[in-house]
Amino acid sequence: MARILPVALLALGLLVPQATLAAGVPIEKASKDQLKAAQRTFEAADGLFDAKRYKEAITAYRASNEIVASPNSRLMIARSLAALGQLDDAYYELVGAVNDAKSAAAADSKYAPTLKAAETELAAMEPKVGRVELVLADSVKGAKVNVGPRTIATSDLDEPVVVTPGNIVVVAALPDGRSVRKELSVAAGATAKVELDIPTDAPAAPVAAPAESKPAASTPDTAPPAGKASSLRPVAYVAGGIGVAGLATFAIFGLMNKSKFDDLESSCTGGHCGPDRQDDIDAGRRYQTIATVGLAVGIIGVGTGATLFFLSGDKKAPERSAALRVQLAPGYASLGGRF
């Protein structure tokens, strides 16, 4: 069994065991139980997609794909990203879906429609995205290059970078702190060329001087000014988003754990399972651990977000009372409250 380590689940801020981030097994090598767990998670993701909860759907589709690598999951991730307006990420996900579908279709013809759909949607995406062609001077070799939020690997610098149309910021930064930054506008279907050069006499990034220490003024205790209170609002939204993602993780992996438990219960005589089912037992425990961590992160995130949200409110608003209610059951969580 893989050693479980806490890591950050990108974009969501969730703590989950590292094993969940590993690539899923190929479809042709997946066991019956793995296919069943992946299918149930995929169906849960479909429900979120149909409800237009695309961010949560992406989390669920990725969870399914991490159990069994399926081009269907990647295709739906691409559609969810496109619905969120993240056309560059959707494009690259479609490229991955096409590659995965070719391999899957070679092993099982039932994935041929997935391959056709992915190729059709990738072709339709071409005129909707823009591209940035990078021309790097010798002075930029070895620099870290970012096109928008995307860090470009050295091996990919020879190919134009696909971007969502609009204003794009390109930054190249050397290890010594020298950098160059350029802004450009890229239209749909167009390719913009950017030449990056960092002069040898360019100033390095300034080192911030320590703040001058000033004696604290003796003032009576007062509530933070309205500006400071309102600055808590973005933090509240971030914490709340992490909480929602945590609860989604709990629901998904709770469902997977219940599926695994039901299968073991029906196939093991008298509650005793043979050595050949040890991998399934370990998987069930792993899913339970992930679900528990997701629940904890969800409750803390939602609670913190709610607290910061109301602290950021108008000081003159009438005092509010708060009550939080959590209902737990296998594969199910309900969070309600009164404010």
C-alpha positions in Angstrom: 0.0 0.0 0.0 1.4 3.4 -0.9 2.5 5.6 2.0 0.0 8.3 2.5 1.4 11.9 2.9 -0.5 15.1 3.3 -0.2 17.4 0.2 -2.0 20.3 -1.2 -4.7 19.6 -3.8 -4.0 22.3 -6.3 -6.5 25.0 -6.9 -8.7 23.7 -4.0 -6.4 24.0 -1.0 -7.5 20.6 0.3 -5.3 18.3 2.3 -5.6 14.8 0.8 -3.4 11.7 0.8 -0.8 11.7 -2.0 -2.0 8.4 -3.3 -5.2 10.0 -4.6 -3.1 12.2 -6.9 -1.5 9.3 -8.7 -2.5 8.6 -12.2 -5.3 6.1 -12.5 -4.8 2.7 -13.8 -5.3 2.2 -17.6 -8.8 1.0 -18.5 -7.6 -2.3 -19.9 -5.9 -3.1 -16.6 -8.5 -1.9 -14.2 -10.2 -4.4 -11.9 -14.0 -4.7 -11.6 -14.0 -2.9 -8.3 -11.9 0.0 -9.7 -14.2 0.4 -12.6 -17.2 0.3 -10.4 -15.7 3.0 -8.0 -14.7 5.2 -10.9 -18.1 4.9 -12.6 -19.9 5.9 -9.4 -17.7 8.9 -8.9 -18.2 9.8 -12.6 -21.9 9.7 -12.2 -21.7 12.0 -9.1 -19.6 14.4 -11.3 -22.3 14.2 -14.0 -24.9 15.4 -11.5 -22.7 18.4 -10.5 -22.1 19.2 -14.2 -25.8 19.1 -15.0 -26.4 21.4 -12.0 -23.8 23.8 -13.6 -21.5 23.4 -10.5 -18.5 23.1 -12.8 -15.7 23.6 -10.3 -17.1 20.8 -8.0 -17.7 18.7 -11.1 -14.0 19.1 -12.2 -13.0 17.9 -8.7 -15.2 14.8 -9.1 -14.2 14.0 -12.6 -10.5 14.2 -11.6 -11.2 11.9 -8.7 -12.7 9.4 -11.1 -9.8 9.7 -13.5 -7.4 9.1 -10.6 -9.0 5.8 -10.0 -9.2 4.7 -13.6 -7.7 6.8 -16.4 -10.6 7.4 -18.8 -10.8 9.7 -21.8 -14.4 10.3 -20.8 -13.4 12.0 -17.6 -10.9 14.2 -19.4 -13.4 15.1 -22.0 -15.9 16.2 -19.3 -13.2 18.1 -17.5 -12.5 20.0 -20.7 -16.2 20.8 -21.1 -16.4 22.0 -17.5 -13.3 24.3 -18.0 -14.8 25.7 -21.2 -18.0 26.4 -19.3 -16.0 28.4 -16.8 -14.3 30.4 -19.6 -10.9 28.8 -19.0 -10.4 28.1 -22.7 -6.7 27.6 -22.5 -7.0 24.9 -19.9 -9.9 23.3 -21.7 -7.8 23.2 -24.9 -4.9 21.4 -23.3 -7.3 19.0 -21.5 -8.9 18.2 -24.9 -5.5 17.4 -26.3 -5.0 14.9 -23.4 -8.5 13.5 -24.0 -7.7 12.8 -27.7 -4.4 11.1 -26.8 -6.1 9.0 -24.1 -9.0 8.1 -26.3 -6.7 6.9 -29.1 -5.1 4.4 -26.6 -8.4 3.4 -25.1 -10.1 2.9 -28.5 -7.3 0.7 -29.6 -8.0 -1.6 -26.7 -11.9 -1.3 -26.8 -13.9 0.0 -29.7 -16.6 1.5 -27.4 -14.2 4.5 -26.8 -14.3 5.3 -30.5 -17.2 7.8 -30.1 -15.2 9.5 -27.3 -12.2 9.9 -29.6 -14.4 11.4 -32.3 -16.1 13.8 -29.8 -12.8 14.9 -28.4 -11.3 15.5 -31.9 -14.4 17.4 -33.0 -14.4 19.6 -29.9 -10.7 20.2 -30.1 -11.1 21.4 -33.8 -14.0 23.6 -32.7 -11.8 25.1 -30.0 -9.0 26.1 -32.3 -10.6 29.4 -33.5 -11.7 30.3 -30.0 -8.3 30.4 -28.4 -5.3 32.7 -29.0 -1.6 31.8 -29.0 1.6 33.5 -27.8 4.8 32.7 -29.7 7.9 33.3 -27.5 11.2 34.5 -29.0 13.9 34.2 -26.3 17.2 36.0 -26.5 20.3 34.3 -25.1 20.0 36.5 -22.0 16.7 34.8 -21.1 18.0 31.2 -21.4 17.6 29.5 -18.0 14.8 32.0 -17.0 11.5 30.9 -15.5 8.8 31.9 -18.1 5.2 32.5 -17.3 2.5 33.2 -19.8 -0.4 34.4 -17.7 -0.8 32.0 -14.8 0.9 29.2 -16.8 4.6 28.3 -16.2 6.1 27.1 -19.4 8.5 24.1 -19.3 11.7 24.5 -21.2 10.7 21.6 -23.5 7.5 23.5 -24.5 9.1 26.9 -25.4 9.4 26.0 -29.1 5.6 25.7 -29.4 3.2 28.6 -29.3 1.4 28.8 -25.9 -2.4 28.5 -26.1 -4.1 31.3 -24.1 -7.6 32.5 -23.4 -8.2 35.6 -25.6 -7.7 38.9 -23.8 -4.9 40.8 -22.0 -1.9 38.5 -21.3 1.1 39.2 -19.1 4.4 37.4 -20.0 7.2 37.4 -17.5 10.7 35.9 -17.7 12.7 35.9 -14.4 16.3 34.8 -13.9 17.5 33.2 -10.7 19.5 36.4 -9.8 16.2 38.4 -9.7 16.5 40.2 -13.0 13.3 40.0 -15.1 11.4 41.3 -18.0 7.6 41.8 -18.2 5.5 42.4 -21.2 1.8 42.9 -21.6 -0.1 42.2 -24.8 -3.6 41.6 -26.1 -4.3 38.4 -27.9 -7.5 38.0 -30.1 -9.3 34.7 -30.7 -7.7 32.7 -33.5 -4.7 35.0 -33.6 -1.0 34.4 -32.7 1.0 37.2 -31.0 4.8 37.1 -31.1 6.7 38.3 -28.0 10.4 38.9 -27.9 12.0 38.6 -24.4 15.4 40.0 -23.6 16.9 40.9 -20.3 19.8 43.4 -20.6 22.9 42.5 -18.6 22.7 45.8 -16.8 19.0 45.3 -15.8 18.6 45.9 -12.1 17.9 42.9 -9.9 14.8 42.7 -7.9 15.0 45.1 -5.0 15.3 43.7 -1.5 12.6 45.1 0.8 14.1 47.1 3.7 12.9 46.2 7.1 10.0 48.3 8.3 11.0 51.1 10.7 10.0 50.3 14.2 7.6 52.8 15.7 6.4 53.0 19.3 2.8 52.0 19.5 0.4 54.8 20.4 -1.6 54.4 23.5 -5.2 54.3 22.4 -8.3 52.8 23.8 -9.5 49.4 22.4 -11.6 50.0 19.3 -13.1 47.9 16.6 -11.0 47.7 13.3 -11.9 50.5 10.8 -14.4 49.7 8.2 -11.8 49.4 5.5 -9.9 46.7 7.4 -13.1 44.8 8.2 -14.2 44.9 4.6 -10.8 43.4 3.6 -11.8 40.2 5.3 -14.5 39.6 2.7 -12.2 38.1 0.0 -10.5 35.9 2.6 -14.0 34.7 3.7 -14.8 33.8 0.1 -11.6 31.8 -0.3 -12.2 30.0 3.0 -15.7 29.2 2.0 -14.7 27.9 -1.3 -12.1 25.6 0.3 -14.9 24.4 2.7 -17.3 23.6 -0.2 -14.5 21.7 -2.0 -13.8 19.8 1.2 -17.4 18.7 1.5 -17.5 17.7 -2.1 -14.4 15.5 -1.5 -16.1 14.0 1.5 -19.2 13.2 -0.5 -17.3 11.6 -3.4 -14.9 9.5 -1.4 -17.6 8.6 1.1 -19.6 7.2 -1.7 -16.6 5.3 -3.0 -16.0 3.9 0.5 -19.6 2.8 0.8 -19.4 1.0 -2.6 -16.3 -0.8 -1.5 -17.8 -1.8 1.9 -21.0 -3.1 0.2 -18.9 -5.2 -2.2 -16.8 -6.7 0.6 -19.9 -7.3 2.7 -21.6 -9.3 -0.1 -18.6 -11.3 -1.1 -16.9 -12.1 2.3 -18.4 -15.0 4.3 -19.3 -14.3 7.9 -17.5 -10.9 7.8 -14.1 -12.6 7.1 -12.3 -11.8 3.9 -9.5 -13.9 2.3 -6.0 -12.6 1.6 -6.9 -11.9 -2.0 -9.2 -9.1 -0.9 -6.6 -7.2 1.2 -6.0 -4.7 -1.6 -9.8 -3.9 -1.6 -9.7 -3.6 2.2 -6.8 -1.2 2.0 -8.5 0.8 -0.7 -11.7 1.1 1.5 -9.6 2.4 4.4 -7.9 4.9 2.1 -11.2 6.2 0.8 -12.4 6.6 4.3 -9.3 8.6 5.3 -9.7 10.9 2.3 -13.4 11.4 3.1 -12.7 12.1 6.8 -10.0 14.7 5.9 -12.3 16.3 3.3 -15.1 16.5 5.9 -12.7 18.2 8.4 -11.4 20.6 5.8 -15.0 21.3 4.7 -16.4 22.1 8.2 -13.4 24.3 9.1 -13.4 26.1 5.7 -17.2 26.8 5.8 -17.1 27.8 9.5 -14.1 30.1 9.0 -15.6 31.6 5.8 -18.9 32.3 7.6 -17.1 33.9 10.6 -14.9 36.1 8.5 -17.9 37.1 6.3 -19.9 38.4 9.3 -16.9 40.0 10.9 -16.4 42.0 7.7 -20.0 43.3 7.9 -21.1 46.8 8.9 -20.3 47.5 12.6 -23.7 49.3 12.9 -25.6 46.3 11.7 -27.7 44.7 14.4 -25.9 41.9 16.3 -26.5 38.5 14.8 -26.5 35.1 16.4 -25.2 32.1 14.7 -25.9 28.4 14.9 -24.2 25.6 12.9 -25.7 22.2 12.4 -23.9 19.2 10.9 -25.5 15.9 10.0 -23.3 13.0 9.1 -24.0 9.6 7.6 -22.0 7.1 5.5 -21.3 8.8 2.2 -23.5 11.8 3.1 -23.0 15.2 4.8 -25.4 18.0 5.5 -24.3 21.4 6.7 -27.0 23.9 7.7 -27.2 26.9 9.9 -29.0 30.0 11.2 -27.4 33.4 11.1 
